[in-house]
Amino acid sequence: MNTAPALPSRWIRHHAHGLLLTAAVAALALLLGHLLPWVGGPVFGIVLGMAARQLLSPPPRFDPGIRFGGRQVLQGSIIALGFGLSLADVLRTGRESLSVTLVTVAVAFASAWALGRWLRVHGKLTVLIGVGTAICGGSAIAAVTPILKPDDHDTALAISTIFLFNVIAVLLFPLLGHLLQMSDLGFGLWAGTAINDTSSVVAAGYAYSDLAGGYATIVKLTRSTLIIPICLVLTVAMAALARRRSATQARAAGFTLGAIFPWFILWFLAASGIRTAGWVPAAALPVLQAVAEVLIVFALSAIGLSANLRRMAAAGLRPIMLGLGVWVAVAVSSLLVQYFSGQL
């Protein structure tokens, strides 16, 4: 008997509730985004998603579809954005933004260490919040969790703290950018280096302008690749610490490159390369851009639906103060580097 069709149908049943709820929120966000373009669909997506989560309290059967929307669909939206960008522009932007990125990453870890000691937040939670702020939010926290092996409670605290400032950044950064009269590229560089999560970078960037959104996305993807050396350093540090305790723990401190490498970035570069090579008909580009917009709003609606404000409120004040301090330090350092290097 051929059972091949069972897998897709099982997957659909498992994810359908969450995907349909996310689609409903995203449709409303897209409509409001077109009616109020100065706010934009991505911002409406994340805000409406959070509101729906609190009002509807979706049961656990919705979670698989919501998680799929917030992860795989988000990655698909970024790949679709690649078709609208020249590969030469992507590589040049990544190279030009690297110096600012390296400074902000260093500031994130230094400020996390200093504030963590001052606030008496224990080491693993401090590292999780520092990594999440420095690199790519919840994705970075997920990447280093197998290395640090923190308590589940600490992981949840770190992700909740990071998510809180992601939401604030989506709403606050475009307003501050206009107040500071930043150029599209200047804002894109600021958003790409100072906002925690890729989804929030995309939302804030495109809320400012299409040019700022594309630029911010490239900068953020460049920053995301730094998770690899960060994981290597943490692996060496944890292995050295574990060797003092037992050889078994030392072996357990390892990780695999394939598990933490953000592979969707390679597909983003491939899409940009296809565009640069002229293999995409000009008539198809507006369609691909529209698809990217829909996917972005869908993904951000799913991320909003995954927000648990009650868990954030229960996280306590110290982790939130730590996350706020590190985030402000990174945002200010990015502006200062741009100012003194003549980029602002």
matplotlib code that plots the C-alpha trace (Angstrom):
import matplotlib.pyplot as plt

x = [0.0, 1.3, 1.3, 3.2, 0.3, -0.1, 2.8, 1.5, -2.0, -0.7, 1.5, -1.5, -3.7, -0.9, -0.3, -3.6, -5.1, -2.1, -1.6, -5.2, -5.2, -2.0, -3.3, -6.4, -4.3, -1.9, -4.8, -6.0, -2.5, -2.0, -5.2, -4.4, -0.9, -2.2, -4.7, -2.0, 1.3, 3.2, 2.7, 3.0, 1.8, 4.8, 4.2, 0.5, 1.2, 3.3, 0.9, -2.3, -0.7, 0.1, -3.4, -4.9, -2.8, -3.9, -7.6, -8.1, -5.5, -5.1, -4.9, -1.8, -3.0, -2.4, 1.3, 2.9, 1.4, 2.3, 5.9, 6.2, 5.0, 7.5, 10.5, 10.3, 8.0, 10.2, 13.2, 11.2, 10.3, 14.0, 14.9, 12.2, 13.6, 16.9, 15.3, 14.9, 18.6, 21.7, 24.4, 27.0, 25.0, 24.5, 28.2, 29.1, 26.6, 27.8, 31.4, 30.6, 28.5, 31.0, 32.9, 29.8, 28.5, 31.8, 31.7, 28.1, 28.7, 31.6, 29.6, 26.8, 29.0, 30.9, 27.8, 26.0, 29.0, 29.2, 25.4, 25.0, 27.5, 25.9, 22.4, 23.5, 22.1, 23.8, 26.2, 24.3, 21.3, 23.6, 25.3, 21.9, 20.7, 24.1, 24.1, 20.5, 21.1, 24.4, 23.6, 20.1, 17.6, 15.8, 17.7, 21.0, 19.7, 18.5, 21.9, 23.9, 21.5, 22.9, 26.4, 25.6, 22.9, 21.0, 17.8, 14.6, 13.5, 16.6, 16.1, 12.4, 13.4, 16.1, 13.8, 10.9, 13.3, 14.7, 11.2, 10.0, 12.6, 12.1, 8.5, 9.5, 12.1, 9.6, 7.4, 10.2, 13.0, 11.1, 9.9, 13.4, 14.8, 12.5, 13.1, 16.9, 16.3, 18.3, 18.8, 17.4, 20.8, 21.7, 18.5, 19.0, 22.5, 21.2, 18.3, 20.4, 23.0, 21.0, 17.7, 17.8, 15.8, 15.8, 12.0, 12.0, 14.8, 12.7, 9.6, 11.3, 13.3, 10.4, 8.2, 10.8, 11.2, 11.7, 15.3, 15.9, 14.3, 16.4, 19.6, 18.7, 18.0, 21.4, 23.2, 21.3, 22.1, 25.8, 25.5, 23.7, 26.7, 28.7, 26.8, 29.3, 32.5, 30.5, 29.4, 33.0, 34.3, 31.5, 32.2, 35.9, 35.1, 32.4, 34.7, 37.5, 35.2, 33.7, 37.2, 37.7, 34.6, 34.5, 35.5, 31.9, 30.7, 33.6, 32.5, 28.9, 29.9, 30.4, 28.1, 27.7, 28.2, 25.2, 22.9, 23.7, 24.6, 21.8, 21.5, 18.7, 21.3, 22.9, 19.6, 19.2, 22.5, 21.5, 18.3, 20.2, 22.7, 19.8, 18.5, 21.9, 22.5, 19.3, 17.5, 14.4, 12.1, 11.5, 7.8, 8.2, 10.1, 7.0, 5.2, 8.2, 8.3, 4.6, 5.1, 7.9, 5.7, 2.9, 5.4, 7.0, 3.6, 2.5, 5.7, 5.5, 1.9, 3.0, 5.7, 3.2, 0.9, 3.8, 4.2, 3.4, 3.0, 2.2, 5.5, 7.3, 5.7, 6.7, 10.3, 11.2, 12.7, 16.5, 16.6, 14.5, 16.8, 19.8, 18.2, 17.3, 20.8, 22.5, 20.0, 20.5, 24.3, 24.2, 21.8, 23.8, 27.2, 25.8, 24.9, 28.2, 30.2, 28.2, 28.6, 32.3, 32.9, 30.9, 28.2, 25.4]
y = [0.0, 3.4, 5.7, 8.6, 11.1, 10.5, 12.7, 15.9, 15.4, 14.8, 17.9, 20.0, 18.7, 19.4, 23.0, 24.1, 25.8, 28.0, 28.8, 29.8, 32.0, 33.6, 34.1, 35.9, 38.3, 38.9, 39.7, 42.3, 43.7, 43.9, 45.8, 48.2, 48.6, 49.7, 52.1, 53.5, 53.0, 55.3, 52.5, 49.6, 46.0, 44.5, 46.7, 46.0, 42.3, 42.0, 44.3, 42.6, 39.2, 40.2, 41.5, 38.3, 36.2, 38.0, 38.2, 34.7, 32.7, 30.1, 26.5, 24.4, 22.9, 26.3, 26.4, 24.3, 26.4, 29.7, 28.5, 27.5, 31.0, 32.7, 30.6, 29.0, 31.6, 34.4, 32.7, 32.3, 36.0, 37.0, 34.7, 36.3, 39.7, 38.6, 38.6, 42.4, 43.1, 43.0, 40.6, 43.3, 45.6, 42.9, 42.1, 45.8, 46.6, 43.6, 44.8, 48.5, 47.6, 45.1, 47.7, 49.1, 45.5, 44.4, 47.5, 46.9, 43.2, 44.1, 46.7, 44.2, 41.7, 44.2, 46.0, 42.6, 41.5, 44.9, 45.3, 41.6, 41.9, 45.2, 43.8, 40.4, 38.5, 35.1, 34.2, 32.0, 34.3, 37.3, 35.4, 34.5, 38.1, 39.4, 36.9, 37.6, 41.4, 41.2, 38.8, 37.8, 37.6, 34.4, 32.5, 33.3, 32.2, 28.9, 28.4, 28.8, 26.9, 23.5, 24.8, 26.7, 24.2, 26.7, 25.9, 26.1, 29.0, 31.0, 30.4, 31.5, 34.6, 35.6, 35.1, 37.0, 39.9, 40.0, 39.8, 42.7, 45.0, 43.7, 45.0, 48.3, 48.7, 48.1, 50.9, 53.3, 53.2, 54.6, 57.5, 58.2, 57.9, 60.5, 62.7, 62.5, 63.1, 60.0, 59.0, 55.7, 54.1, 55.6, 54.2, 50.9, 50.6, 51.6, 49.2, 46.4, 46.7, 47.8, 45.8, 42.3, 40.0, 39.7, 39.9, 43.2, 44.6, 43.9, 45.4, 48.6, 49.0, 48.7, 50.9, 53.6, 53.1, 50.3, 51.3, 51.3, 47.9, 46.3, 47.8, 46.9, 43.3, 42.9, 44.4, 42.1, 39.0, 40.0, 40.3, 37.0, 35.1, 36.1, 33.5, 31.0, 32.5, 33.3, 29.7, 28.5, 30.8, 29.7, 26.0, 26.4, 28.2, 25.7, 22.8, 24.3, 24.8, 21.3, 19.7, 21.0, 19.0, 15.8, 14.5, 13.6, 17.2, 18.3, 16.0, 17.3, 20.9, 20.4, 21.5, 20.9, 23.7, 22.5, 22.9, 26.6, 27.9, 30.2, 28.4, 30.6, 33.3, 31.2, 31.0, 34.7, 35.2, 32.6, 34.6, 37.8, 36.1, 34.8, 38.4, 39.8, 37.2, 38.4, 35.0, 36.6, 38.3, 42.0, 41.4, 38.8, 41.2, 43.1, 39.8, 38.5, 41.7, 41.4, 37.8, 38.9, 41.6, 39.1, 36.5, 39.2, 40.3, 36.6, 35.8, 38.9, 38.1, 34.6, 36.1, 38.4, 35.5, 33.7, 36.5, 35.7, 39.0, 37.2, 35.3, 38.6, 40.2, 37.2, 37.5, 39.9, 43.3, 42.5, 40.6, 43.4, 46.0, 44.1, 43.7, 47.4, 48.5, 46.3, 47.3, 51.0, 50.6, 48.9, 51.4, 54.4, 52.8, 52.2, 55.9, 57.1, 54.9, 56.2, 59.8, 59.7, 57.7, 60.2, 57.7, 59.5]
z = [0.0, -0.9, 2.2, 0.6, 0.7, 4.5, 5.4, 3.8, 5.1, 8.6, 8.4, 7.2, 10.1, 12.6, 11.3, 9.9, 13.0, 13.5, 9.9, 9.4, 12.4, 11.3, 7.8, 9.2, 11.3, 8.3, 5.9, 8.3, 8.8, 5.0, 4.6, 7.4, 6.1, 2.7, 4.3, 6.6, 4.7, 7.2, 9.7, 7.3, 7.2, 9.1, 12.2, 12.1, 11.8, 15.0, 17.0, 15.8, 16.4, 20.0, 20.5, 19.1, 21.4, 24.5, 23.5, 22.1, 24.1, 21.3, 22.6, 22.1, 18.8, 17.2, 18.3, 15.4, 12.7, 14.5, 15.0, 11.3, 10.3, 12.6, 11.5, 8.1, 6.5, 7.8, 6.2, 3.0, 3.0, 3.3, 0.4, -1.6, -0.8, -2.4, -5.8, -5.5, -4.7, -6.8, -5.6, -5.9, -3.7, -1.2, -0.9, -0.8, 1.9, 4.0, 3.7, 4.4, 7.5, 9.0, 11.0, 12.7, 13.3, 15.0, 17.3, 18.3, 19.0, 21.2, 23.0, 23.5, 25.2, 27.3, 28.5, 29.2, 31.4, 33.3, 33.8, 34.6, 37.5, 38.7, 38.6, 40.0, 37.1, 37.0, 34.2, 31.8, 31.7, 31.1, 28.2, 26.7, 26.8, 25.5, 22.6, 21.8, 21.7, 19.9, 17.1, 16.1, 19.0, 19.7, 16.9, 18.6, 22.0, 20.4, 18.8, 22.0, 24.3, 23.5, 24.3, 27.6, 28.7, 30.8, 32.7, 30.6, 32.8, 31.9, 28.2, 28.4, 30.4, 27.8, 24.9, 26.5, 27.4, 23.8, 22.3, 24.5, 23.0, 19.5, 19.7, 21.2, 18.4, 15.7, 17.0, 18.2, 15.7, 12.7, 14.8, 16.1, 12.6, 11.3, 14.3, 13.7, 10.0, 9.1, 5.5, 4.2, 4.2, 7.6, 9.2, 7.5, 9.0, 12.4, 12.4, 11.0, 13.7, 16.7, 16.6, 18.0, 15.8, 12.0, 11.9, 13.8, 11.6, 8.5, 10.1, 11.3, 8.1, 5.7, 8.0, 7.3, 3.6, 1.0, 0.5, 4.3, 4.6, 1.9, 3.3, 6.9, 5.9, 4.3, 7.3, 9.6, 7.6, 7.7, 11.5, 11.8, 10.4, 13.4, 15.4, 14.1, 15.7, 18.8, 19.1, 18.6, 21.3, 23.7, 22.9, 23.7, 27.0, 28.1, 27.2, 29.2, 32.2, 31.8, 31.7, 35.2, 36.3, 34.2, 30.8, 30.1, 30.5, 28.3, 25.5, 25.9, 25.3, 21.6, 18.8, 15.1, 12.5, 10.5, 13.5, 14.0, 10.6, 9.2, 5.9, 4.6, 4.1, 1.4, -0.4, 0.0, -1.8, -4.4, -5.1, -5.4, -7.8, -10.0, -10.1, -11.0, -13.7, -15.4, -15.1, -13.6, -16.2, -15.4, -15.4, -12.6, -10.2, -9.0, -8.3, -6.3, -4.3, -3.6, -2.5, -0.2, 1.4, 2.0, 3.5, 5.8, 7.1, 7.6, 9.5, 11.7, 12.5, 13.6, 15.8, 17.4, 18.0, 19.8, 22.3, 25.8, 27.7, 31.0, 30.8, 30.1, 33.1, 35.3, 34.1, 36.8, 36.7, 36.6, 33.3, 31.7, 33.0, 31.7, 28.3, 28.2, 29.2, 26.6, 23.9, 24.6, 24.6, 21.2, 19.7, 20.9, 19.9, 16.3, 16.0, 17.4, 15.0, 12.1, 13.3, 13.8, 10.6, 8.5, 7.6, 9.5]

ax = plt.figure().add_subplot(projection="3d")
ax.plot(x, y, z, "-o")
ax.set_aspect("equal")
plt.show()
